[in-house]
């Protein structure tokens, strides 16, 4: 059938468009029926090592999206040899299970950040945000000096409740807290308690001292805390080679 025939015949055009839409929909919908088999089980000593973001990390992720970082940086390492050699182990579905929305991306003006956590010091990240070319001369990333401003976190509890509504296991009741203790351990469960969100946020910012100023909580504190946790929740040395391939 000639392309001109399709474009000039409304009936054929509608039918073929619906077929294409149906195929695209099935490709996206069918995997959802097998999601329990595709999200990897990542446990060490009986505890899940992949956890939701702490209040400070969550605000950092919000800033990451607000500043459009995802437009130049992906957060998904593909299962190819060259990507493994540059960035590390390919990304797991489980690592994005608490992301709403996920930050996989496909544009790499800058490097992939899926495993950037712990790769550089807090001081490096802060300097990189203030003046990227001072640490990476060839960088075309813009400066972000306004990240020195105080972090707004008065609504952090509401942000956590919104995520809880879509399945992220933050806790408010004793039963929810106890379930998190069993699933993640007490230290993590304490950080996921919505009722203690403000105190936990301030404590992490003070102890982490991400921006070099322990007496205040800046937007840079939050963003760097988020960057430093990316890719650090799975210790691949704890799992046998090929373990995660069983879920693919």
Backbone torsions as a table, in degrees:
resi	resn	phi	psi	omega
1	UNK	NA	130.6	-179.7
2	UNK	-73.1	147.4	-179.9
3	UNK	-61.2	-34.7	-179.8
4	UNK	-62.9	-36.3	179.4
5	UNK	-63.1	-40.5	179.7
6	UNK	-66.0	-43.4	-176.5
7	UNK	-69.7	-27.1	-176.8
8	UNK	-98.9	-2.2	179.0
9	UNK	-117.4	104.0	-175.2
10	UNK	-58.5	-37.9	-179.0
11	UNK	-62.6	-49.8	178.0
12	UNK	-61.7	-41.7	-178.0
13	UNK	-61.5	-44.5	-179.8
14	UNK	-63.8	-45.5	-178.2
15	UNK	-61.8	-47.3	-177.5
16	UNK	-68.9	-36.5	176.4
17	UNK	-63.1	-42.6	179.7
18	UNK	-64.4	-36.4	177.7
19	UNK	-64.1	-44.7	179.9
20	UNK	-63.6	-43.9	179.0
21	UNK	-62.6	-40.3	-179.6
22	UNK	-63.5	-42.4	179.0
23	UNK	-63.5	-45.8	178.7
24	UNK	-61.6	-39.4	178.6
25	UNK	-65.7	-42.1	179.7
26	UNK	-63.9	-38.5	179.4
27	UNK	-61.2	-33.8	-178.9
28	UNK	-87.3	-32.0	-173.5
29	UNK	-85.1	-44.1	-174.9
30	UNK	-56.0	-43.4	179.7
31	UNK	-59.7	-22.8	180.0
32	UNK	-64.3	-25.4	179.0
33	UNK	-76.2	-11.5	-179.4
34	UNK	-118.8	18.4	-171.7
35	UNK	-64.1	-31.4	180.0
36	UNK	-66.8	-20.8	179.8
37	UNK	-94.4	-13.4	-175.9
38	UNK	-103.5	-18.7	175.6
39	UNK	-85.7	116.1	-172.3
40	UNK	-65.7	147.9	172.2
41	UNK	-88.2	117.8	-176.9
42	UNK	-122.6	92.2	-178.2
43	UNK	-126.1	142.3	172.9
44	UNK	-130.9	124.4	-177.0
45	UNK	55.9	36.9	176.1
46	UNK	80.6	1.8	-178.5
47	UNK	-115.1	141.6	173.7
48	UNK	-67.9	130.9	178.7
49	UNK	-94.0	-19.4	175.8
50	UNK	-90.4	120.4	-173.1
51	UNK	-126.5	164.9	172.1
52	UNK	-66.9	164.0	179.6
53	UNK	-72.7	145.2	172.8
54	UNK	-69.2	166.9	179.5
55	UNK	-55.1	-42.6	-180.0
56	UNK	-67.1	-43.8	178.4
57	UNK	-63.8	-37.3	179.6
58	UNK	-63.9	-43.7	176.9
59	UNK	-65.9	-34.4	176.4
60	UNK	-64.4	-38.5	177.5
61	UNK	-65.6	-38.3	176.6
62	UNK	-61.0	-42.1	178.9
63	UNK	-67.4	-39.1	176.7
64	UNK	-55.0	-43.9	179.4
65	UNK	-74.0	-39.7	179.8
66	UNK	-59.8	-39.5	-177.7
67	UNK	-83.8	-1.8	176.4
68	UNK	74.0	26.6	-179.2
69	UNK	-60.1	-31.2	-178.9
70	UNK	-67.4	-14.2	179.6
71	UNK	-72.8	-22.0	-179.4
72	UNK	-118.9	-15.1	-176.5
73	UNK	-125.5	126.8	172.5
74	UNK	-88.3	166.1	174.3
75	UNK	-135.0	54.2	176.6
76	UNK	-154.1	114.6	177.7
77	UNK	-91.0	120.6	-178.1
78	UNK	-76.3	155.1	-178.9
79	UNK	-79.8	61.3	177.8
80	UNK	-123.1	150.8	-174.8
81	UNK	-59.6	-43.5	-177.4
82	UNK	-65.7	-34.9	178.7
83	UNK	-72.7	-38.0	177.5
84	UNK	-61.7	-40.8	-178.5
85	UNK	-68.8	-34.0	-177.5
86	UNK	-86.2	-43.8	-170.9
87	UNK	-109.7	-24.5	-177.0
88	UNK	116.5	-167.8	-176.7
89	UNK	-54.1	141.5	-179.8
90	UNK	-59.1	153.0	-177.1
91	UNK	-67.4	142.4	177.2
92	UNK	-98.0	148.4	175.1
93	UNK	-60.1	-36.4	-177.9
94	UNK	-61.7	-28.3	-177.8
95	UNK	-70.5	-15.7	-179.7
96	UNK	-111.2	9.6	-172.5
97	UNK	-67.4	-21.2	179.0
98	UNK	-106.1	9.3	-179.3
99	UNK	-88.8	123.6	176.8
100	UNK	-136.6	98.5	-1.7
101	UNK	-85.7	165.9	176.7
102	UNK	-71.4	161.2	-176.2
103	UNK	-117.6	32.7	-176.3
104	UNK	-55.1	-60.0	178.0
105	UNK	68.6	170.2	177.5
106	UNK	-140.1	-4.4	-177.4
107	UNK	-97.5	126.8	-179.7
108	UNK	-126.4	68.3	169.0
109	UNK	-66.9	-38.2	171.8
110	UNK	-110.3	175.4	-177.1
111	UNK	-68.9	160.7	173.8
112	UNK	-65.8	143.1	-176.2
113	UNK	-113.3	12.4	-175.4
114	UNK	-58.2	-30.4	-178.6
115	UNK	-128.2	35.5	-178.6
116	UNK	-77.1	-17.6	-177.7
117	UNK	-57.5	127.0	178.9
118	UNK	79.2	-3.6	-178.4
119	UNK	-74.6	-33.4	179.3
120	UNK	-127.5	161.6	179.2
121	UNK	-76.8	165.4	175.4
122	UNK	-60.3	-40.6	-179.0
123	UNK	-62.8	-38.5	178.5
124	UNK	-63.4	-46.5	-179.2
125	UNK	-61.4	-42.4	-179.0
126	UNK	-63.0	-46.2	178.8
127	UNK	-64.2	-37.2	179.4
128	UNK	-64.7	-36.5	177.9
129	UNK	-71.9	-37.4	-178.4
130	UNK	-73.3	-43.2	-177.6
131	UNK	-152.9	86.7	-174.3
132	UNK	-53.1	-37.0	-175.5
133	UNK	-72.2	-11.5	177.3
134	UNK	-73.9	-20.0	178.4
135	UNK	-118.8	-24.2	176.4
136	UNK	-131.7	90.1	-172.8
137	UNK	-53.9	-33.0	-176.8
138	UNK	-86.9	1.7	-176.1
139	UNK	-65.5	143.8	174.1
140	UNK	-111.5	10.6	178.9
141	UNK	-68.3	137.5	178.7
142	UNK	-72.2	162.3	174.4
143	UNK	-76.4	149.3	177.1
144	UNK	-127.7	61.0	-175.8
145	UNK	-65.5	-24.9	-178.5
146	UNK	-69.9	-9.3	178.0
147	UNK	-71.1	-5.0	173.1
148	UNK	-73.8	-15.0	-176.6
149	UNK	-65.2	153.8	179.3
150	UNK	-58.7	145.1	-179.4
151	UNK	-81.1	131.0	173.9
152	UNK	-87.7	119.1	-177.9
153	UNK	-139.3	20.0	-178.9
154	UNK	-62.4	-26.0	-177.5
155	UNK	-102.0	19.1	-175.0
156	UNK	-61.7	-36.4	178.4
157	UNK	-63.1	-41.7	179.5
158	UNK	-65.3	-37.7	178.0
159	UNK	-63.3	-40.3	179.3
160	UNK	-69.8	-37.5	178.1
161	UNK	-65.4	-36.9	177.9
162	UNK	-62.1	-42.0	178.4
163	UNK	-70.5	-35.0	177.4
164	UNK	-61.3	-35.0	-179.1
165	UNK	-64.3	-23.8	179.0
166	UNK	-104.9	15.1	169.9
167	UNK	110.7	-2.7	178.7
168	UNK	-75.7	126.8	-171.7
169	UNK	-78.8	61.0	166.9
170	UNK	-80.0	155.1	-173.9
171	UNK	-118.4	146.6	171.7
172	UNK	-129.7	-32.8	179.8
173	UNK	-96.0	164.1	178.2
174	UNK	-63.8	-37.7	179.9
175	UNK	-64.0	-41.0	178.8
176	UNK	-67.1	-39.0	177.9
177	UNK	-64.2	-45.7	-179.8
178	UNK	-61.2	-38.4	178.5
179	UNK	-64.2	-37.5	178.6
180	UNK	-70.8	-35.8	175.6
181	UNK	-59.8	-44.2	179.8
182	UNK	-67.0	-35.6	-174.4
183	UNK	-83.7	-43.2	-172.5
184	UNK	-114.0	-17.8	-172.4
185	UNK	101.4	157.8	-173.1
186	UNK	-64.6	-42.5	-177.1
187	UNK	-58.9	-44.1	179.0
188	UNK	-70.6	-43.2	-179.1
189	UNK	-57.3	-38.7	178.6
190	UNK	-60.8	-37.1	-177.5
191	UNK	-77.0	-15.9	-179.2
192	UNK	-98.1	6.8	-179.3
193	UNK	-80.6	113.9	-177.7
194	UNK	-59.6	-38.1	-176.1
195	UNK	-66.3	-19.7	179.1
196	UNK	-110.5	19.3	-172.8
197	UNK	-59.0	-46.3	-177.5
198	UNK	-62.4	-47.0	-179.5
199	UNK	-63.6	-41.0	179.6
200	UNK	-65.4	-39.5	179.6
201	UNK	-62.8	-48.5	-179.4
202	UNK	-64.2	-41.6	-177.9
203	UNK	-63.7	-43.2	-179.6
204	UNK	-66.6	-40.6	179.6
205	UNK	-64.6	-39.6	-179.2
206	UNK	-69.6	-46.3	-178.7
207	UNK	-69.9	-38.5	-179.1
208	UNK	-73.8	-31.6	178.9
209	UNK	47.6	50.5	-171.7
210	UNK	-65.4	-33.9	-177.6
211	UNK	-100.7	7.3	179.1
212	UNK	80.5	6.6	179.1
213	UNK	-127.8	91.2	-173.6
214	UNK	-69.6	-13.0	-175.1
215	UNK	-88.4	-5.0	178.2
216	UNK	-137.4	168.1	178.6
217	UNK	-119.5	109.8	-177.1
218	UNK	-105.1	169.5	174.5
219	UNK	-63.6	-32.2	177.3
220	UNK	-63.8	-38.6	176.1
221	UNK	-54.1	-49.4	-176.2
222	UNK	-66.3	-46.3	-177.5
223	UNK	-64.8	-41.6	-179.8
224	UNK	-68.9	-37.3	176.6
225	UNK	-59.5	-40.2	178.0
226	UNK	-66.0	-46.6	-179.3
227	UNK	-62.1	-36.9	-175.9
228	UNK	-74.2	-12.5	178.8
229	UNK	-97.5	-12.1	-176.3
230	UNK	-64.4	121.8	176.6
231	UNK	80.7	6.9	-175.8
232	UNK	-101.2	-3.0	-173.9
233	UNK	-84.2	-10.4	179.4
234	UNK	-118.2	117.7	174.5
235	UNK	-94.9	97.4	-173.8
236	UNK	-65.0	-18.1	178.4
237	UNK	-69.6	-15.1	-179.2
238	UNK	-84.4	-6.2	-175.2
239	UNK	-121.3	146.5	179.7
240	UNK	-69.2	149.1	178.7
241	UNK	-61.0	131.6	-179.7
242	UNK	92.2	-6.4	-178.6
243	UNK	-58.2	-47.8	-175.5
244	UNK	-74.9	-17.8	177.6
245	UNK	-66.9	-20.8	-179.9
246	UNK	-65.5	-21.9	-177.1
247	UNK	-92.3	-6.2	-175.2
248	UNK	-81.4	NA	NA
